Amino acid sequence: MKRTPNPAQPGVKTSSWGKDFQQNWSLYLLFIPTALYFIFFHYIPMFGILIAFQDYKVSKGIFGSQWVGLQNFIDLFTGETFPQVMRNTVAMALLNLTIGFFLPIIFALLISEIQNKKFKRIVQVMTYMPHFVAAVVVAQLVREFVGNTGAITQVLTFLGFEQQNWLANPNVPVFWLINLFTSLWQEIGFGSIIFVAAIANVSKDFHEAAAVDGATRFQRITKITLPSIKPLIIMIFVLRCGLFFTVGFDKILLLYMPSTYATADVLSTYTYRMAFSSAANYGLSTASGLFQSVASLFLLVGSNALSRKLSKTSLF
C-alpha cells in the first residue's frame, strides 16, 4: 500500500511558486507597479554610488570620470563648513527626536481622555490637517508670521524682544526653534494617530478594575496605558532613529538664507547645494548623501539592538 506523505511533515514540499501564482495571480498583478517603482527609482539609481568615489564630470559619465577613491570623503569631513553642518543637523535632529517624538504621545493620551466624541473628532481633524499643507505654503506662512511686521514678531516685541525678521537672525538657537515649532504644528496631530489607535485597543477591563481599586486617572495612564503601548513606542522610536538625519530638507531649503547658513544649513541642504550650485561638485555631494545613508543605517541597527537588550522589544 502506497503511503501518502503528511503535508505537515518537515521537508515535504506542499506547494510551489507556480501553484501559488495560479491561485493568487491577481495579487501578483497588483504588486507589479510597486515592484517597478522600487526597481527603477530605488535599486537602479544605487549604481550612482560610484560617483562618490570619482571626480565626476557630466561630459565623461560614470565610466569615463577619474577614480579618486576616498578623496571626496576626505574633502567632505575636512571642509570648513562641515562641522557647522553636522552641529546644526544633530541639534535639530535631537530636538525632533525628543520633543518632536514624545509630544505626539502626550497629545494622543490627552485626546483619548476626551469623552465628548464630537469634540474629540473636531480636535483630531483640526490637528491632522496641517500635515497635508505643502512645504511651500508652510514656508510662506512662517515668513509672514515671523517677519518684521508678523503677528508672532509683534507678540515677541510686546514681551520685550527686539523687533526683527526672526528668520534672518543668525544666532543659536533661533532657526532651530522655528524649525521645531513648525514641525510640531504640522506633525503633532498626524503623529498621534497610531498612538490613539493603540490606546483605543487597551482593554477597558484593566481600567475598570484599577478604578475600583481606587487608582486615579493619572495612575491608570502610567500603570496601564503606557505599559500596554510600550512595544509600539519602542518600534516607532527605532524607526525615528533611522531617520535621524532627516530634519525637513524641503522646509529648511525654503526658509534659510545666506545670512543663516551657519545655523540653518544641514546635511541634506548642504548636499543639495553641492550638487546644484554654480560650482557643482557631484562627487562631494554623492559622498555626503552616502555618508547620511550609512550613518542612518548604523543608528537604526544600533538603536534596535539597544532596545532589544534593555527592554526585550525590538523592531527586527
Kinemage of the C-alpha trace (Angstrom):
@kinemage 1
@onewidth
@group {chain A} dominant
@subgroup {mainchain}
@vectorlist {calphas} color= white
{ca met a 1} P 0.000 0.000 0.000
{ca lys a 2} L 1.390 3.374 -1.072
{ca arg a 3} L 1.913 5.768 1.799
{ca thr a 4} L 0.688 9.370 1.402
{ca pro a 5} L 3.147 11.977 2.742
{ca asn a 6} L 1.941 14.130 5.594
{ca pro a 7} L 1.736 17.779 4.434
{ca ala a 8} L 2.771 18.948 7.892
{ca gln a 9} L 5.894 16.743 7.872
{ca pro a 10} L 9.131 18.793 7.720
{ca gly a 11} L 10.943 18.565 4.410
{ca val a 12} L 7.826 17.717 2.391
{ca lys a 13} L 7.150 20.233 -0.369
{ca thr a 14} L 3.454 21.040 -0.265
{ca ser a 15} L 3.305 23.808 -2.903
{ca ser a 16} L 5.403 25.599 -5.499
{ca trp a 17} L 5.727 29.192 -6.664
{ca gly a 18} L 3.897 28.326 -9.863
{ca lys a 19} L 0.922 26.932 -7.966
{ca asp a 20} L 0.865 29.956 -5.678
{ca phe a 21} L 0.952 32.244 -8.728
{ca gln a 22} L -2.016 30.419 -10.265
{ca gln a 23} L -4.011 30.836 -7.078
{ca asn a 24} L -3.025 34.460 -6.328
{ca trp a 25} L -2.175 35.879 -9.765
{ca ser a 26} L -4.315 38.973 -9.104
{ca leu a 27} L -2.201 39.872 -6.061
{ca tyr a 28} L 0.994 39.500 -8.092
{ca leu a 29} L -0.529 41.729 -10.755
{ca leu a 30} L -1.275 44.408 -8.176
{ca phe a 31} L 2.289 44.174 -6.890
{ca ile a 32} L 3.887 44.826 -10.309
{ca pro a 33} L 3.604 48.680 -10.220
{ca thr a 34} L 5.118 48.773 -6.719
{ca ala a 35} L 7.936 46.430 -7.730
{ca leu a 36} L 8.693 48.503 -10.836
{ca tyr a 37} L 8.716 51.697 -8.751
{ca phe a 38} L 11.295 50.325 -6.305
{ca ile a 39} L 13.414 48.805 -9.071
{ca phe a 40} L 13.606 51.935 -11.248
{ca phe a 41} L 13.663 54.616 -8.533
{ca his a 42} L 15.478 52.893 -5.658
{ca tyr a 43} L 17.640 49.980 -6.822
{ca ile a 44} L 18.870 51.021 -10.270
{ca pro a 45} L 19.906 54.527 -9.042
{ca met a 46} L 22.114 52.838 -6.428
{ca phe a 47} L 24.610 52.376 -9.258
{ca gly a 48} L 25.233 56.122 -8.888
{ca ile a 49} L 27.001 55.475 -5.572
{ca leu a 50} L 30.155 55.098 -7.687
{ca ile a 51} L 30.122 58.876 -8.204
{ca ala a 52} L 31.116 59.265 -4.526
{ca phe a 53} L 34.489 57.748 -5.415
{ca gln a 54} L 35.073 59.706 -8.629
{ca asp a 55} L 35.929 63.180 -9.834
{ca tyr a 56} L 32.655 63.027 -11.707
{ca lys a 57} L 32.207 65.002 -14.907
{ca val a 58} L 28.853 65.006 -16.675
{ca ser a 59} L 30.529 65.081 -20.079
{ca lys a 60} L 32.521 61.923 -19.282
{ca gly a 61} L 29.866 59.990 -17.375
{ca ile a 62} L 30.426 57.369 -14.691
{ca phe a 63} L 32.635 55.130 -16.839
{ca gly a 64} L 34.817 57.980 -18.109
{ca ser a 65} L 35.290 60.022 -14.927
{ca gln a 66} L 38.525 59.756 -12.944
{ca trp a 67} L 38.542 57.410 -9.947
{ca val a 68} L 39.705 59.254 -6.794
{ca gly a 69} L 38.897 56.699 -4.095
{ca leu a 70} L 38.074 58.241 -0.717
{ca gln a 71} L 39.193 61.754 -1.645
{ca asn a 72} L 35.626 63.079 -1.770
{ca phe a 73} L 35.008 61.828 1.769
{ca ile a 74} L 38.249 63.418 2.953
{ca asp a 75} L 37.206 66.725 1.381
{ca leu a 76} L 33.773 66.385 2.976
{ca phe a 77} L 34.996 65.740 6.506
{ca thr a 78} L 37.792 68.316 6.380
{ca gly a 79} L 35.696 71.056 4.786
{ca glu a 80} L 35.369 74.360 6.626
{ca thr a 81} L 31.561 74.219 6.797
{ca phe a 82} L 31.175 70.514 7.656
{ca pro a 83} L 31.465 70.963 11.481
{ca gln a 84} L 28.756 73.638 11.390
{ca val a 85} L 26.552 71.498 9.158
{ca met a 86} L 26.914 68.490 11.479
{ca arg a 87} L 26.209 70.630 14.536
{ca asn a 88} L 23.020 72.007 13.002
{ca thr a 89} L 21.911 68.572 11.800
{ca val a 90} L 22.486 66.884 15.162
{ca ala a 91} L 20.890 69.736 17.131
{ca met a 92} L 17.710 69.869 15.052
{ca ala a 93} L 17.526 66.072 14.846
{ca leu a 94} L 17.796 65.744 18.636
{ca leu a 95} L 15.027 68.299 19.105
{ca asn a 96} L 12.835 66.315 16.699
{ca leu a 97} L 13.782 63.004 18.327
{ca thr a 98} L 12.958 64.182 21.856
{ca ile a 99} L 10.332 66.922 21.916
{ca gly a 100} L 9.024 66.053 18.461
{ca phe a 101} L 8.662 62.375 19.374
{ca phe a 102} L 7.162 62.491 22.854
{ca leu a 103} L 4.661 65.333 22.363
{ca pro a 104} L 2.511 63.283 19.906
{ca ile a 105} L 2.348 60.529 22.553
{ca ile a 106} L 1.235 63.019 25.216
{ca phe a 107} L -1.241 64.516 22.755
{ca ala a 108} L -2.641 61.045 21.992
{ca leu a 109} L -3.118 60.400 25.713
{ca leu a 110} L -4.969 63.701 26.083
{ca ile a 111} L -7.219 63.000 23.097
{ca ser a 112} L -8.028 59.540 24.434
{ca glu a 113} L -9.281 61.099 27.669
{ca ile a 114} L -11.862 63.261 25.860
{ca gln a 115} L -15.318 61.814 26.488
{ca asn a 116} L -17.311 64.008 24.081
{ca lys a 117} L -16.967 62.155 20.766
{ca lys a 118} L -17.999 65.118 18.590
{ca phe a 119} L -15.488 67.452 20.217
{ca lys a 120} L -12.862 64.703 20.016
{ca arg a 121} L -13.343 64.341 16.241
{ca ile a 122} L -13.155 68.115 15.744
{ca val a 123} L -9.857 68.288 17.654
{ca gln a 124} L -8.435 65.355 15.695
{ca val a 125} L -9.376 66.802 12.301
{ca met a 126} L -8.004 70.250 13.170
{ca thr a 127} L -4.677 68.813 14.304
{ca tyr a 128} L -4.357 66.321 11.423
{ca met a 129} L -4.935 68.873 8.652
{ca pro a 130} L -1.598 70.805 8.899
{ca his a 131} L 0.257 67.618 7.915
{ca phe a 132} L -1.190 67.887 4.408
{ca val a 133} L -0.193 71.527 3.885
{ca ala a 134} L 2.521 71.827 1.212
{ca ala a 135} L 6.011 72.861 2.335
{ca val a 136} L 5.874 75.947 0.103
{ca val a 137} L 2.702 77.140 1.843
{ca val a 138} L 4.173 76.414 5.280
{ca ala a 139} L 7.328 78.363 4.430
{ca gln a 140} L 5.283 81.361 3.274
{ca leu a 141} L 3.185 81.270 6.447
{ca val a 142} L 6.322 81.210 8.579
{ca arg a 143} L 7.718 84.210 6.679
{ca glu a 144} L 4.505 86.129 7.262
{ca phe a 145} L 4.307 85.328 10.984
{ca val a 146} L 7.961 85.883 11.965
{ca gly a 147} L 8.809 88.686 9.541
{ca asn a 148} L 9.463 92.288 10.630
{ca thr a 149} L 5.743 93.025 10.976
{ca gly a 150} L 4.462 89.467 11.538
{ca ala a 151} L 1.972 88.546 14.237
{ca ile a 152} L 4.433 86.424 16.229
{ca thr a 153} L 7.082 89.123 15.902
{ca gln a 154} L 4.635 91.699 17.308
{ca val a 155} L 3.897 89.454 20.288
{ca leu a 156} L 7.614 88.900 20.965
{ca thr a 157} L 8.238 92.643 20.653
{ca phe a 158} L 5.490 93.277 23.200
{ca leu a 159} L 7.210 90.813 25.536
{ca gly a 160} L 10.446 92.780 25.320
{ca phe a 161} L 12.333 91.220 22.415
{ca glu a 162} L 13.836 93.339 19.667
{ca gln a 163} L 11.639 93.770 16.591
{ca gln a 164} L 13.304 91.976 13.693
{ca asn a 165} L 12.918 89.408 10.960
{ca trp a 166} L 13.464 86.307 13.057
{ca leu a 167} L 14.196 84.150 10.015
{ca ala a 168} L 17.239 86.304 9.287
{ca asn a 169} L 18.542 86.017 12.849
{ca pro a 170} L 21.874 84.089 12.671
{ca asn a 171} L 22.094 83.380 16.405
{ca val a 172} L 21.713 79.958 18.009
{ca pro a 173} L 19.070 78.555 18.515
{ca val a 174} L 16.588 80.868 16.737
{ca phe a 175} L 16.300 78.931 13.469
{ca trp a 176} L 16.374 75.597 15.301
{ca leu a 177} L 13.337 76.611 17.368
{ca ile a 178} L 11.484 77.947 14.317
{ca asn a 179} L 12.039 74.617 12.574
{ca leu a 180} L 10.958 72.684 15.695
{ca phe a 181} L 7.727 74.622 16.284
{ca thr a 182} L 6.830 74.448 12.604
{ca ser a 183} L 7.349 70.667 12.644
{ca leu a 184} L 5.253 70.313 15.795
{ca trp a 185} L 2.411 72.316 14.264
{ca gln a 186} L 2.467 70.081 11.194
{ca glu a 187} L 3.094 66.672 12.745
{ca ile a 188} L 1.829 66.533 16.337
{ca gly a 189} L -1.706 65.602 15.294
{ca phe a 190} L -0.804 63.272 12.450
{ca gly a 191} L 1.919 61.602 14.503
{ca ser a 192} L -0.568 60.829 17.261
{ca ile a 193} L -2.885 58.780 15.018
{ca ile a 194} L -1.138 55.450 15.539
{ca phe a 195} L -0.879 56.017 19.302
{ca val a 196} L -4.572 56.931 19.579
{ca ala a 197} L -5.422 53.681 17.790
{ca ala a 198} L -3.156 51.676 20.104
{ca ile a 199} L -4.626 53.293 23.223
{ca ala a 200} L -8.154 52.514 21.995
{ca asn a 201} L -7.217 48.809 21.862
{ca val a 202} L -6.125 48.677 25.504
{ca ser a 203} L -8.620 46.522 27.399
{ca lys a 204} L -11.197 48.564 29.324
{ca asp a 205} L -11.353 45.814 31.943
{ca phe a 206} L -7.922 46.815 33.260
{ca his a 207} L -9.013 50.430 33.686
{ca glu a 208} L -12.285 49.455 35.367
{ca ala a 209} L -10.502 47.125 37.793
{ca ala a 210} L -7.938 49.807 38.598
{ca ala a 211} L -10.675 52.411 39.109
{ca val a 212} L -12.476 50.070 41.536
{ca asp a 213} L -9.215 49.701 43.477
{ca gly a 214} L -9.005 53.490 43.777
{ca ala a 215} L -6.417 54.295 41.090
{ca thr a 216} L -6.513 57.855 39.814
{ca arg a 217} L -6.709 58.689 36.114
{ca phe a 218} L -3.018 59.606 36.049
{ca gln a 219} L -2.098 56.315 37.722
{ca arg a 220} L -4.157 54.363 35.181
{ca ile a 221} L -2.307 56.139 32.352
{ca thr a 222} L 1.164 55.463 33.799
{ca lys a 223} L 0.487 51.930 35.070
{ca ile a 224} L -1.840 50.550 32.369
{ca thr a 225} L -1.958 52.620 29.169
{ca leu a 226} L 1.724 53.419 28.721
{ca pro a 227} L 2.987 49.868 29.517
{ca ser a 228} L 0.393 48.475 27.091
{ca ile a 229} L 1.623 50.610 24.182
{ca lys a 230} L 5.302 50.411 25.160
{ca pro a 231} L 6.249 47.990 22.306
{ca leu a 232} L 4.701 50.374 19.771
{ca ile a 233} L 6.533 53.359 21.258
{ca ile a 234} L 9.837 51.496 21.036
{ca met a 235} L 9.188 50.415 17.457
{ca ile a 236} L 8.363 53.987 16.338
{ca phe a 237} L 11.378 55.333 18.227
{ca val a 238} L 13.709 52.874 16.486
{ca leu a 239} L 12.306 53.932 13.104
{ca arg a 240} L 12.759 57.585 14.015
{ca cys a 241} L 16.398 56.898 14.912
{ca gly a 242} L 16.862 55.579 11.375
{ca leu a 243} L 15.534 58.923 10.094
{ca phe a 244} L 17.799 60.908 12.425
{ca phe a 245} L 19.385 62.957 9.636
{ca thr a 246} L 16.033 63.721 8.003
{ca val a 247} L 15.221 67.083 9.571
{ca gly a 248} L 12.929 68.626 6.962
{ca phe a 249} L 15.020 69.216 3.848
{ca asp a 250} L 12.330 70.951 1.769
{ca lys a 251} L 11.184 73.265 4.555
{ca ile a 252} L 14.715 74.283 5.558
{ca leu a 253} L 15.662 74.845 1.924
{ca leu a 254} L 12.721 77.225 1.547
{ca leu a 255} L 13.312 79.076 4.813
{ca tyr a 256} L 17.043 79.572 5.170
{ca met a 257} L 19.136 82.282 3.529
{ca pro a 258} L 22.859 83.086 3.215
{ca ser a 259} L 22.803 85.044 6.478
{ca thr a 260} L 21.589 81.955 8.379
{ca tyr a 261} L 23.656 79.249 6.660
{ca ala a 262} L 25.844 78.997 9.776
{ca thr a 263} L 22.889 77.905 11.951
{ca ala a 264} L 20.378 76.544 9.417
{ca asp a 265} L 22.382 74.525 6.902
{ca val a 266} L 22.015 70.760 7.468
{ca leu a 267} L 23.492 67.734 5.703
{ca ser a 268} L 20.613 67.362 3.259
{ca thr a 269} L 20.623 71.029 2.192
{ca tyr a 270} L 24.431 71.021 2.110
{ca thr a 271} L 24.310 68.002 -0.216
{ca tyr a 272} L 21.771 69.782 -2.414
{ca arg a 273} L 23.868 72.943 -2.669
{ca met a 274} L 26.999 70.965 -3.524
{ca ala a 275} L 25.143 69.297 -6.409
{ca phe a 276} L 23.155 72.213 -7.834
{ca ser a 277} L 25.126 75.368 -7.038
{ca ser a 278} L 27.118 77.255 -9.663
{ca ala a 279} L 30.277 75.356 -8.633
{ca ala a 280} L 28.641 71.927 -8.598
{ca asn a 281} L 30.678 69.077 -7.126
{ca tyr a 282} L 28.733 65.893 -7.822
{ca gly a 283} L 31.332 63.623 -6.237
{ca leu a 284} L 31.294 65.532 -2.954
{ca ser a 285} L 27.505 65.714 -2.989
{ca thr a 286} L 27.163 61.961 -3.546
{ca ala a 287} L 29.719 61.289 -0.799
{ca ser a 288} L 27.652 63.414 1.584
{ca gly a 289} L 24.464 61.546 0.671
{ca leu a 290} L 26.170 58.173 1.078
{ca phe a 291} L 27.524 59.224 4.468
{ca gln a 292} L 23.992 60.096 5.609
{ca ser a 293} L 22.635 56.736 4.433
{ca val a 294} L 25.364 54.688 6.123
{ca ala a 295} L 25.129 56.697 9.355
{ca ser a 296} L 21.334 56.274 9.387
{ca leu a 297} L 21.726 52.515 8.884
{ca phe a 298} L 24.091 52.254 11.858
{ca leu a 299} L 21.736 54.329 14.014
{ca leu a 300} L 18.797 52.121 13.061
{ca val a 301} L 20.624 48.854 13.768
{ca gly a 302} L 22.248 50.222 16.938
{ca ser a 303} L 19.018 51.594 18.425
{ca asn a 304} L 17.240 48.323 17.617
{ca ala a 305} L 19.976 46.275 19.318
{ca leu a 306} L 19.940 48.568 22.369
{ca ser a 307} L 16.157 48.311 22.576
{ca arg a 308} L 16.305 44.510 22.369
{ca lys a 309} L 18.907 44.382 25.152
{ca leu a 310} L 17.268 46.830 27.556
{ca ser a 311} L 13.553 46.217 27.046
{ca lys a 312} L 13.415 42.819 25.281
{ca thr a 313} L 11.466 44.539 22.488
{ca ser a 314} L 12.845 45.196 19.016
{ca leu a 315} L 11.763 46.015 15.504
{ca phe a 316} L 13.728 43.184 13.889
